[in-house]
């Protein structure tokens, strides 16, 4: 059985579990195998403020966005031009 099929089978079986204690045990087992990265989605207040400023500039038409390809090209060029 390939990895994708194993994952699908496990997800299907997990959807059948409704007992809270069982779900906690399963969660603990998963956490043992793959520990969550604490704070991986946390941003500092300054970072959130900067993102808000950038979004406001974009929405006002003051700045533009780039396609994925354009962004990669600009990074490689050091954001010149």
Secondary structure as UniProt FT lines:
FT   HELIX           3..15
FT   HELIX           20..33
FT   TURN            38..41
FT   HELIX           45..59
FT   TURN            60..61
FT   HELIX           68..76
FT   TURN            77..78
//
